[in-house]
Amino acid sequence: MEDHTKVSWKDDSVITRLNNSVDNVTMAVGQALTNPSERALLHLQDMIEHAERSVANALEKEGDIEPIRNLQQRLDQSKAKFNTLH
């Protein structure tokens, strides 16, 4: 059995918050693709900026670890889709 006393719940929440931010961007991209209004694009831009800050925070707190790299890659893919919208 793994010793959970060595794992801080705060560390896990940094990655959880990053995951939520990236998920929000992914959903907002989908919405903007189906309804590319100015409002949707501005909302998506705000969500991307928030997710980028979450990436920076996660890297600062956790370092360059695989879960963060994977989430950053997902964010980059969403940003590439966003760039096709405007």
Residue pairs with C-beta under 8 A, 6 or more apart in sequence:
11 61
11 62
14 57
14 58
14 61
14 62
15 58
15 62
15 67
15 68
15 71
17 54
17 57
17 58
18 51
18 54
18 55
18 57
18 58
18 68
18 71
19 71
21 47
21 50
21 51
21 54
21 75
22 51
22 54
22 71
22 74
22 75
22 78
24 47
24 50
24 51
25 44
25 47
25 48
25 51
25 75
25 78
25 79
26 74
26 78
28 40
28 43
28 44
28 47
29 44
29 78
29 81
29 82
31 40
31 44
32 40
32 41
32 43
32 44
32 82
32 85
33 81
33 85
36 85
41 82
41 85
41 86
44 82
44 85
45 82
48 75
48 78
48 79
48 82
51 75
52 75
55 68
55 71
55 72
55 75
58 68
58 71
59 68
62 68
